Amino acid sequence: MQELPKIIKENLKEKNITELRPPQLLSLNKGVLEGKSLIISSPTSSGKTLVAEIAMIKHFENKGKTLYIVPLKSLATEKYSSFKALYEKHGLRVALSIGEFDKQDPYLNNFDVIICTSEKADSLIRHNAAFIRRVSCVVIDEIHLLDDADRGPTLEVLITTLKHLLPKAQIIGLSATINNDYEISEWLNAELVKSSYRPVELFEGVYFNSELFFKDKSYVIEDYKSEEESITKDTLVRDKQVIFFMASRRNTRGLAKRLSGLVEKFLSPDLKSRLDIIADKVLYSLEQPTEQCRLLSDLVRNGVAFHHAGLVQNQKELVEQAFRDRTLKVICATPTLAAGVNLPAFRVVVRDLTRYSQTTGNYFIPVLEVKQMFGRAGRPGFEEYGEALAIAKSETDKEKIFSEYINGEVEAVYSKLGVEPALRTHVLALIANNFCTSFESLKNFFKNTFFAKQYKNLSQLNLLIENIVVQLVHFTFAEKNKDTITATALGRRVSELYLDPLVADNIICSIVKAKRIKPSSFTIIQALCYSGGVRNLSINGKEAGKLVGLGDESELLIDVPNPFSYEYDNYLRSIKTSLMFESWINEDSEQSISEAYKVFPGDLRNYIYSIDWLLYSMVELSNIFGEKNMVGYAKRLRTRFAYGIKDELFTLVSIKGVGRVRARKLYNAGYKNFQEVIKAPFEKIAAIIGPGIAKKIREESD
């Protein structure tokens, strides 16, 4: 076993760490310092990341680069902050790349470690980013997400592509404990490091009738109003923290409200003062606080918060940091928190073991997902053990939870690659990058995927790929000449824009139709919503009746489907989603949008991000087709979406520090552009938008 790199030893010494954990020692024995590829399958907090860091530093010493791939932007940001703090003082240059997909990011050539999401890494390869060829180490965090229907296919194609591009690179895959980790290690020709070690002992159990049952012990806690309140009170008496995981956002808000009064009784005056500061920041995370902002702020003042995707990013970060600092006592969250940032607690309670789906109804969630949530229990360095609980309603329920979730086996990970939408975009990318120039080479590429490793018979997959190639030729994104397949200039641009080819073709059809029909903001938005690039809002029967025939269908940039077809439902949903977008750019408040469309500020931000990328893509594709009018429309709409403004405020929001609210105040006071603002008396502008912003505007104009 080789000696640890000097930088690693110094950092361990600073943290007073004198010995390595079992998974780390196993990794050294398996050859991590000799460049061997590893799959490390072990529980949360077992020390997997340090193994990746050891490999990363070894490659840094040898003048190599590390590509560090994570599933979520929040995780990428967390790793970036951590690695900068640990290693920049030693000369290691760390970069974070999670932004736009239509960039080569040439500055990355100057960095030793590049942290990005799998989608961004895939995009960088599509743009032939120069640094990729110099990568000698690839770390794949949460590699078990190959099983994820949304992210799995991109991750799988990305890994297969990197294997092709970088045959000598060391691959370090970090995984939760899964049933078939050996299959992933065999696929990647990697050594398997498997361990059940946890630095903080974890007791998994069931709460039933005021008693906590574990495998080898049980004890009674005080009964207090409800199961959740009993668990919370017992946790607070111990001066500990608890996370409740629930199936829906509504449940997280409801439980947080119920626990608020109880938690408030356990707060010291000093703690309340600190919570007040955080609560104010939560409240004013938006220019105009919504009902959700006010509710979350009130709850934070009492030491409890809810956490779900409907919060804006700043609110999530405030809640997470307050919990890490032990200022916040209770979080009620949807399961997305378990897949995100590192946020341990003494107790974790998975309250809802079922989830609702519109297609399948109620179903029991997978064991792997429950184990991931359970894994948040126990704070390393703060506690000797953690408790992870499910809540039973009956003796039978208790026995079932023990047999299926606590003592049951974690599910195997299966490839999700064999579905058309996922394959379309990746087949085009492989052709556009000249990785594959024939059907035979496409087949050979997919022979190296995890899908092929698991399913062996690729006849159905090959048939699907053939159909996709025909489709790409039909879209004029590819050309087929005998056995050769090449991407057209248009196809290469679609691949770079990271668009599903079907979405791109729908957008192009709308651009072409705009030659005959003068577009409007609504018709452009509706065409993009209908393209498939936006996850449209759902509708019920009553709403469908109101949406039918809304507006003049002859003015739309799409061909309206037959009212009796399945596609008509998607058309109606695109109309509803477009109306929501229109509300935003017509300056409706986020509160009114939330009430009308049942979306929260965080959801609205995600929708705006999606439509912004489609508008950008429409600009780029319109340029190719020489449609200058559409370029102008789409560019202007991007600005309107960025600020949520009517067209008349377009020039005012270009003033630094002026958003939709201040711009509207200035406009209503008679100031229509930047020149009018800077020529006005300082006192008048200060009275409208505040002296601080007015002063900055005046200073920048001088």
C-alpha positions in Angstrom: 0.0 0.0 0.0 1.4 3.4 -1.1 1.7 6.3 1.3 -1.0 8.9 1.2 -0.3 12.1 -0.7 1.3 14.9 1.4 -1.7 17.3 0.9 -4.1 14.6 2.1 -2.0 13.9 5.2 -1.8 17.6 6.1 -5.6 18.1 5.8 -6.3 15.0 7.9 -3.9 16.3 10.5 -5.7 19.7 10.6 -8.9 17.8 11.3 -7.3 15.7 14.0 -8.0 12.5 12.0 -5.4 9.9 13.0 -6.7 6.8 11.2 -8.6 6.0 8.1 -12.1 4.4 8.0 -12.6 0.9 6.7 -13.8 1.8 3.2 -10.8 4.2 2.8 -8.4 1.5 3.9 -10.0 -1.0 1.5 -9.7 1.5 -1.3 -6.0 1.9 -0.7 -5.6 -1.9 -0.6 -7.6 -2.1 -3.9 -5.2 0.2 -5.6 -6.7 3.7 -5.6 -3.2 5.2 -5.5 -2.0 3.0 -8.3 -4.7 4.3 -10.7 -7.1 1.4 -10.3 -10.7 2.2 -11.1 -13.0 1.6 -8.1 -16.7 1.4 -7.3 -17.1 2.2 -3.6 -20.4 0.9 -2.3 -21.0 2.0 1.3 -23.5 3.9 3.5 -23.9 7.7 3.8 -21.1 9.4 5.8 -18.8 6.3 5.6 -16.0 8.3 4.0 -16.4 7.7 0.3 -15.6 11.3 -0.7 -12.2 11.1 0.9 -11.3 8.2 -1.4 -12.2 10.4 -4.4 -10.1 13.2 -2.9 -7.1 10.9 -2.5 -7.4 9.9 -6.2 -7.9 13.6 -7.2 -4.8 14.8 -5.3 -2.7 11.9 -6.7 -3.6 13.0 -10.2 -2.9 16.7 -9.3 0.6 15.7 -8.2 1.0 13.9 -11.6 -0.2 17.0 -13.5 -3.5 15.4 -14.4 -7.1 16.7 -14.3 -10.1 15.4 -12.5 -13.7 15.6 -13.7 -16.0 15.4 -10.7 -19.6 14.5 -11.7 -22.5 15.0 -9.4 -26.3 14.6 -10.1 -27.5 18.0 -8.8 -26.4 21.6 -9.0 -26.8 22.0 -5.2 -24.3 19.1 -4.7 -21.9 20.6 -7.2 -22.0 23.9 -5.3 -21.4 22.1 -2.0 -18.4 20.1 -3.3 -17.0 23.2 -4.9 -17.1 25.2 -1.7 -15.6 22.2 0.3 -12.8 21.5 -2.1 -11.8 25.2 -2.5 -11.6 25.5 1.3 -9.5 22.3 1.6 -7.2 22.4 -1.4 -6.8 25.8 -3.0 -4.3 26.7 -0.3 -2.2 23.8 -1.6 -2.3 25.2 -5.2 -5.1 23.0 -6.5 -7.4 25.0 -8.8 -11.0 24.1 -8.5 -13.7 25.1 -11.0 -17.5 24.8 -10.9 -19.3 24.4 -14.2 -23.1 24.1 -13.9 -24.3 27.0 -16.1 -25.5 27.2 -19.7 -25.3 24.2 -22.0 -24.2 26.2 -25.1 -20.7 26.9 -24.1 -17.2 25.3 -24.4 -16.1 27.1 -21.2 -12.4 27.4 -22.4 -11.4 28.8 -19.0 -11.7 25.2 -17.6 -8.4 24.4 -19.3 -6.7 26.3 -16.4 -8.2 24.2 -13.6 -7.1 20.9 -12.0 -10.6 19.8 -10.7 -13.8 20.5 -12.7 -17.0 19.9 -10.8 -20.2 19.7 -12.9 -23.5 17.9 -13.2 -23.8 14.9 -15.6 -25.8 17.1 -18.1 -23.2 19.8 -18.1 -20.4 17.3 -18.6 -22.3 15.8 -21.5 -22.8 19.3 -23.0 -19.1 20.1 -22.7 -18.3 16.9 -24.6 -20.8 17.9 -27.3 -18.9 21.3 -27.6 -15.5 19.5 -27.8 -14.3 21.2 -24.7 -10.5 21.1 -24.9 -9.8 20.1 -21.3 -11.8 16.8 -21.6 -8.9 15.0 -23.4 -6.6 15.9 -20.6 -8.8 14.4 -17.9 -7.0 11.5 -16.2 -9.5 10.9 -13.3 -13.3 10.8 -13.4 -15.3 10.7 -10.2 -18.9 9.8 -10.4 -20.9 10.7 -7.3 -24.1 8.8 -6.7 -23.5 6.4 -9.5 -26.4 4.3 -8.4 -28.6 7.0 -10.1 -28.1 5.0 -13.3 -31.4 3.6 -12.1 -33.1 7.0 -12.2 -35.6 7.4 -15.1 -34.8 11.1 -15.6 -31.1 11.3 -15.0 -30.0 7.7 -15.5 -29.8 7.6 -19.4 -27.7 10.8 -19.6 -25.3 9.5 -16.9 -25.0 6.1 -18.6 -24.2 7.6 -22.0 -21.8 10.1 -20.4 -19.9 7.3 -18.7 -19.8 5.2 -21.8 -18.6 8.2 -23.8 -15.9 9.0 -21.3 -14.7 5.3 -21.4 -14.4 5.7 -25.2 -12.7 9.1 -25.0 -10.4 8.4 -22.0 -9.6 4.6 -22.1 -6.7 5.1 -19.6 -8.6 7.3 -17.1 -9.1 6.2 -13.5 -12.8 6.0 -12.7 -14.0 6.3 -9.1 -17.7 5.6 -8.7 -19.4 6.4 -5.4 -22.5 4.6 -4.6 -25.1 3.9 -1.9 -25.2 0.3 -0.8 -27.1 -1.5 -3.6 -27.9 -5.1 -4.5 -25.9 -5.3 -7.7 -22.9 -3.0 -7.2 -20.8 -5.9 -8.6 -22.5 -5.4 -12.0 -21.5 -1.8 -12.2 -17.9 -2.6 -11.2 -17.7 -5.3 -13.9 -19.1 -2.9 -16.5 -16.4 -0.4 -15.7 -13.7 -3.0 -15.2 -13.3 -1.6 -11.7 -12.5 -3.1 -8.3 -15.4 -3.2 -6.0 -15.0 -1.8 -2.5 -18.0 -2.8 -0.4 -18.5 -1.9 3.2 -21.3 -1.5 5.7 -19.2 0.8 8.0 -20.7 4.0 9.4 -18.8 6.4 11.7 -22.0 6.9 13.6 -24.0 3.8 14.5 -27.4 3.8 13.0 -30.4 2.3 14.7 -33.3 1.7 12.3 -36.7 1.1 13.8 -40.4 1.8 14.0 -42.5 4.1 16.2 -45.7 2.5 17.4 -47.9 3.3 20.4 -45.4 5.7 22.0 -42.7 3.0 21.8 -39.6 3.0 19.6 -38.8 -0.6 18.4 -35.3 -1.4 17.0 -33.8 -4.8 16.1 -32.3 -5.5 19.5 -34.0 -3.1 21.8 -37.1 -0.8 22.4 -38.0 2.0 24.7 -41.1 4.1 25.5 -41.2 7.9 25.0 -43.8 10.3 26.4 -47.1 10.3 24.5 -47.9 13.8 23.3 -50.9 14.6 21.1 -49.7 12.8 17.9 -46.9 10.4 16.7 -44.9 13.3 15.1 -45.3 15.6 18.1 -44.3 12.8 20.5 -41.1 12.1 18.5 -40.3 15.8 18.2 -40.8 16.5 21.9 -38.5 13.5 22.9 -35.9 14.8 20.4 -36.0 18.3 21.7 -35.8 17.2 25.3 -32.5 15.6 24.3 -31.4 18.9 22.7 -31.2 17.1 19.3 -32.6 17.7 15.8 -35.1 15.8 13.6 -36.0 15.6 9.9 -39.4 14.4 8.9 -39.7 13.1 5.3 -43.1 13.2 3.7 -44.7 12.4 0.4 -46.1 15.8 -0.5 -45.4 19.5 -0.1 -48.8 20.0 1.5 -47.9 17.5 4.2 -44.6 19.2 4.9 -46.3 22.5 5.4 -49.1 21.0 7.5 -46.8 19.2 9.9 -44.4 22.1 10.2 -47.4 24.3 11.3 -48.5 21.6 13.8 -45.0 21.3 15.3 -44.4 25.1 15.4 -45.9 25.8 18.9 -44.2 22.8 20.5 -40.8 23.6 19.1 -41.0 27.3 20.1 -41.2 26.3 23.8 -37.7 24.8 23.6 -36.0 27.9 22.2 -33.7 30.1 24.3 -33.8 33.9 23.9 -30.5 33.9 22.1 -31.7 31.2 19.7 -34.9 33.1 19.0 -32.8 36.2 18.1 -30.7 34.2 15.6 -33.9 32.7 14.1 -35.4 36.1 13.7 -32.5 37.2 11.6 -32.8 34.1 9.4 -36.6 34.5 9.2 -36.3 38.0 7.9 -34.0 36.8 5.2 -36.4 34.1 4.2 -39.3 36.6 4.1 -37.5 38.9 1.8 -35.9 36.4 -0.6 -38.3 37.7 -3.2 -39.0 41.4 -4.1 -42.6 40.8 -3.0 -43.1 38.2 -0.3 -45.7 35.5 -1.1 -48.0 33.7 1.3 -45.5 30.8 1.3 -42.6 33.2 2.2 -44.6 34.6 5.1 -45.6 31.1 6.3 -42.0 29.8 6.1 -40.6 32.9 7.8 -43.1 32.6 10.7 -42.2 28.9 11.2 -38.5 29.6 11.1 -38.9 32.1 13.9 -40.3 29.2 15.9 -37.4 26.8 15.0 -39.1 24.7 12.4 -39.2 24.8 8.6 -40.6 23.0 5.6 -38.3 22.2 2.6 -39.4 21.2 -0.9 -38.8 22.2 -4.6 -41.3 25.0 -4.4 -38.9 27.1 -2.3 -36.6 29.5 -4.2 -32.9 28.5 -3.9 -32.0 31.2 -1.4 -34.7 30.0 1.0 -33.5 26.4 0.7 -29.9 27.5 1.5 -31.0 29.5 4.5 -33.0 26.6 5.9 -30.2 24.1 5.3 -27.5 26.3 6.8 -29.6 27.1 9.9 -30.1 23.4 10.4 -26.4 22.6 10.0 -25.7 25.3 12.6 -28.1 23.6 14.9 -30.2 26.9 15.0 -33.2 25.3 13.4 -34.5 22.3 15.3 -36.9 20.6 12.9 -37.2 20.2 9.1 -40.3 18.7 7.4 -39.2 17.8 3.9 -40.1 16.0 0.7 -37.6 13.2 -0.3 -35.7 15.5 -2.6 -33.7 16.7 0.5 -32.3 13.2 0.9 -30.9 13.3 -2.6 -29.4 16.7 -2.2 -27.0 18.4 0.1 -25.4 16.8 3.2 -27.7 17.5 6.1 -27.6 15.0 8.9 -29.8 15.0 12.1 -29.9 12.9 15.2 -33.3 11.5 14.2 -34.8 10.9 10.8 -38.5 10.0 10.4 -39.8 8.6 7.1 -43.5 9.3 7.8 -44.9 8.4 4.4 -43.9 5.1 2.9 -46.3 5.5 0.0 -46.5 8.0 -2.8 -49.2 8.9 -5.3 -48.7 8.7 -9.0 -51.4 9.7 -11.6 -50.6 6.6 -13.6 -50.3 4.0 -10.9 -52.1 5.5 -7.9 -50.6 4.9 -4.4 -47.5 2.7 -4.3 -44.8 1.8 -1.7 -41.5 3.6 -2.2 -38.4 1.6 -2.9 -36.2 0.3 -0.1 -33.2 2.1 -1.5 -35.0 5.4 -1.3 -35.9 4.8 2.4 -32.3 3.7 3.2 -31.1 7.0 1.6 -33.4 9.0 3.9 -32.5 6.8 6.9 -28.8 7.5 6.1 -29.3 11.1 7.2 -29.6 10.1 10.8 -26.6 10.6 13.1 -24.3 13.7 12.9 -20.6 12.6 12.6 -18.6 14.4 15.2 -21.7 15.3 17.2 -23.4 12.1 18.2 -22.4 8.5 18.9 -25.5 7.1 17.1 -28.5 8.2 15.1 -32.1 6.9 15.0 -34.0 6.4 11.8 -37.7 5.7 12.2 -40.8 4.8 10.2 -44.3 5.3 11.8 -46.6 2.3 12.1 -50.4 2.5 12.5 -50.9 -1.1 13.6 -49.0 -4.2 14.8 -49.3 -5.7 11.3 -47.9 -2.4 9.8 -45.0 -2.6 12.2 -44.1 -6.1 11.2 -44.3 -5.2 7.5 -42.0 -2.2 7.9 -39.4 -4.4 9.7 -39.6 -7.2 7.1 -39.7 -5.1 4.0 -37.7 -1.9 4.8 -35.5 -2.5 7.8 -34.5 -6.2 7.2 -35.4 -6.2 3.5 -32.9 -6.2 0.7 -32.2 -3.0 -1.2 -33.3 -3.2 -4.8 -30.9 -3.7 -7.7 -30.0 -0.9 -10.1 -31.3 -1.3 -13.6 -30.4 0.7 -16.8 -33.1 3.1 -18.0 -31.5 3.7 -21.3 -33.9 1.8 -23.6 -36.5 4.6 -24.0 -36.9 6.7 -27.2 -36.8 10.3 -25.7 -33.5 9.6 -23.9 -32.0 7.9 -26.9 -32.9 10.5 -29.5 -30.8 13.3 -28.1 -27.8 11.0 -27.4 -27.9 9.3 -30.8 -27.8 12.7 -32.5 -24.9 13.8 -30.2 -22.9 10.7 -31.0 -23.3 11.3 -34.7 -22.7 15.1 -34.4 -19.4 14.5 -32.5 -18.3 11.9 -35.1 -18.1 9.2 -32.4 -20.4 7.2 -34.5 -20.5 7.5 -38.3 -22.6 4.4 -39.2 -25.3 2.3 -37.8 -22.7 -0.4 -37.1 -20.6 2.0 -35.0 -23.8 3.1 -33.1 -24.5 -0.6 -32.3 -20.9 -1.0 -31.1 -21.2 2.1 -28.9 -24.3 0.8 -27.2 -22.7 -2.6 -26.8 -20.5 -0.9 -24.2 -23.4 0.5 -22.1 -24.7 -0.7 -18.8 -27.9 -1.6 -20.6 -26.0 -4.0 -22.8 -24.2 -5.4 -19.7 -27.5 -6.2 -18.1 -29.8 -7.2 -20.9 -27.4 -8.8 -23.4 -30.0 -9.1 -26.2 -29.9 -5.7 -28.0 -32.2 -6.5 -30.9 -35.0 -4.2 -29.6 -32.6 -1.4 -28.8 -31.0 -1.7 -32.2 -34.4 -1.5 -33.9 -35.2 1.6 -31.8 -31.8 3.2 -32.8 -32.6 2.5 -36.5 -35.9 4.2 -36.2 -34.3 7.2 -34.5 -31.8 7.5 -37.3 -34.6 7.6 -39.8 -36.3 10.2 -37.7 -33.1 12.4 -37.6 -32.8 12.2 -41.4 -36.4 13.2 -41.7 -35.8 16.2 -39.5 -32.7 17.0 -41.7 -30.5 16.8 -38.6 -28.6 13.9 -40.2 -27.8 12.5 -43.7 -27.4 8.8 -44.6 -25.3 7.9 -47.6 -25.1 4.1 -48.0 -23.6 2.9 -44.7 -22.4 6.4 -43.6 -24.4 8.6 -41.2 -23.3 12.2 -40.7 -24.9 15.2 -38.9 -25.9 18.3 -40.9 -24.8 21.7 -39.7 -28.4 22.1 -38.4 -28.1 18.8 -36.6 -24.8 19.7 -35.0 -26.3 23.0 -33.7 -29.3 21.1 -32.3 -27.0 18.8 -30.5 -25.0 21.7 -29.1 -28.2 23.3 -27.8 -28.9 20.2 -25.8 -32.3 19.8 -27.3 -34.3 16.7 -27.8 -34.4 16.5 -31.7 -38.2 16.2 -31.6 -38.4 19.4 -29.5 -36.0 21.1 -31.9 -38.1 20.0 -34.9 -41.2 21.4 -33.3 -39.5 24.7 -32.7 -38.3 24.9 -36.3 -41.8 24.2 -37.6 -43.0 27.2 -35.5 -40.2 29.4 -36.8 -41.2 28.5 -40.4 -44.9 29.1 -39.7 -44.0 32.5 -38.3 -43.2 33.6 -41.9 -46.9 33.4 -42.7 -48.4 34.4 -39.3 -47.2 37.4 -37.3 -46.2 36.0 -33.9 -47.1 37.4 -30.6 -45.7 36.8 -27.1 -48.5 34.3 -26.4 -48.1 32.4 -29.7 -44.4 32.1 -29.3 -44.7 30.9 -25.7 -47.5 28.5 -26.6 -45.4 27.0 -29.4 -42.5 26.4 -27.0 -44.7 24.9 -24.4 -46.3 22.6 -27.0 -42.8 21.6 -28.4 -42.2 19.1 -25.5 -39.4 21.2 -24.0 -41.5 22.2 -21.0 -43.3 20.0 -18.5 -46.7 21.5 -18.9 -49.2 22.1 -16.1 -51.8 19.4 -15.5 -55.5 20.1 -16.1 -58.8 18.7 -14.8 -62.0 18.2 -16.7 -63.5 21.6 -15.7 -60.4 23.4 -16.8 -60.3 21.6 -20.1 -63.7 22.9 -21.0 -62.7 26.5 -20.4 -59.4 26.1 -22.3 -61.1 24.6 -25.5 -61.3 27.3 -28.2 -59.5 29.9 -26.0 -58.1 32.5 -28.4 -57.9 32.3 -32.2 -56.4 28.9 -33.1 -55.6 30.2 -36.6 -53.1 32.6 -35.2 -51.1 29.9 -33.4 -47.6 28.9 -34.6 -48.5 25.2 -34.3 -51.0 22.9 -36.0 -53.8 22.3 -33.5 -54.3 18.5 -33.1 -57.6 16.7 -33.5 -59.8 17.3 -30.4 -60.4 13.5 -30.1 -56.7 12.6 -30.2 -54.4 12.0 -27.2 -52.2 14.9 -28.3 -55.1 17.3 -27.7 -54.7 17.0 -24.0 -51.1 18.1 -24.3 -52.3 21.0 -26.4 -54.7 22.2 -23.7 -52.0 21.8 -21.1 -49.7 23.9 -23.2 -52.4 26.6 -23.3 -52.7 26.7 -19.5 -48.9 26.8 -19.1 -48.7 29.6 -21.6 -51.3 31.6 -19.7 -49.2 31.2 -16.5 -46.2 32.5 -18.4 -48.2 35.4 -19.7 -49.3 36.2 -16.2 -45.6 36.5 -15.2 -44.6 38.8 -18.0 -47.7 40.9 -17.5 -46.4 41.6 -14.0 -48.9 39.6 -12.0 -47.6 38.9 -8.5 -46.1 35.6 -7.6 -48.8 35.2 -5.0 -51.6 35.6 -7.6 -49.8 33.2 -10.0 -49.4 30.7 -7.1 -53.1 30.8 -6.3 -54.3 30.7 -10.0 -52.0 27.9 -11.2 -51.0 26.1 -8.0 -47.3 26.7 -8.5 -44.9 28.0 -5.9 -42.0 30.5 -6.4 -39.4 27.7 -6.7 -41.6 26.0 -9.4 -42.0 29.3 -11.2 -38.2 29.8 -11.3 -37.8 26.3 -12.8 -40.4 27.0 -15.4 -38.8 30.3 -16.3 -35.4 28.6 -16.6 -36.9 26.0 -19.0 -38.6 28.6 -21.2 -35.5 30.8 -21.2 -33.5 28.0 -22.6 -36.1 27.3 -25.3 -36.2 31.0 -26.2 -32.4 31.1 -26.5 -32.6 28.0 -28.7 -35.3 29.7 -30.8 -33.0 32.6 -31.3 -30.2 30.4 -32.4 -32.3 28.3 -34.8 -34.0 31.4 -36.2 -30.6 32.8 -37.0 -29.8 29.7 -39.0 -33.1 30.1 -41.0 -32.5 33.9 -41.4 -35.7 34.8 -39.5 -34.5 38.1 -38.1 -38.0 39.1 -36.9 -38.3 36.0 -34.8 -34.8 36.6 -33.4 -35.9 40.0 -32.2 -39.2 38.7 -30.7 -37.5 35.9 -28.8 -34.6 38.0 -27.5 -36.9 40.6 -26.1 -39.1 37.9 -24.5 -36.0 36.5 -22.8 -35.5 39.8 -21.0 -39.2 40.1 -20.2 -39.1 36.6 -18.6 -35.9 37.3 -16.7 -37.6 40.2 -14.9 -41.3 39.4 -15.2 -42.2 42.6 -17.0 -44.5 44.1 -19.6 -42.7 45.3 -22.8 -42.9 49.0 -21.7 -40.4 48.4 -18.8 -37.8 46.8 -21.2 -35.3 49.7 -21.0 -35.8 50.5 -17.3 -34.7 47.0 -16.1 -31.4 47.5 -17.8 -30.6 49.9 -14.9 -28.5 48.0 -12.3 -30.5 47.4 -9.1 -33.9 48.0 -10.8 -36.1 44.9 -11.0 -39.8 44.5 -11.9 -41.1 46.3 -8.8 -38.8 49.4 -8.9 -39.1 49.6 -12.7 -42.9 49.7 -12.5 -42.8 52.5 -9.8 -40.5 54.6 -12.0 -42.6 54.1 -15.1 -45.8 55.0 -13.2 -44.1 58.1 -11.9 -43.4 59.2 -15.5 -39.8 58.0 -16.0 -39.7 55.8 -19.1 -36.0 55.2 -19.7 -32.5 55.5 -18.2 -31.9 59.0 -19.5 -35.1 60.3 -17.9 -34.1 58.7 -14.6 -30.6 60.2 -14.4 -31.8 63.7 -15.5 -34.4 63.7 -12.7 -33.7 65.4 -9.4 -32.1 62.9 -7.0 -34.7 63.5 -4.3 -37.6 62.5 -6.6 -35.9 59.2 -7.7 -34.9 58.4 -4.1 -38.5 58.9 -3.0 -39.6 56.3 -5.6 -37.0 53.5 -5.3 -35.0 54.4 -2.2 -32.0 56.5 -1.6 -29.5 53.6 -1.7 -30.4 52.4 -5.2 -30.8 56.0 -6.4 -27.3 56.9 -5.2 -25.8 53.9 -7.0 -27.6 54.8 -10.2 -26.3 58.4 -10.0 -22.7 57.2 -9.3 -22.7 54.8 -12.2 -24.0 57.5 -14.6 -21.3 60.1 -13.6 
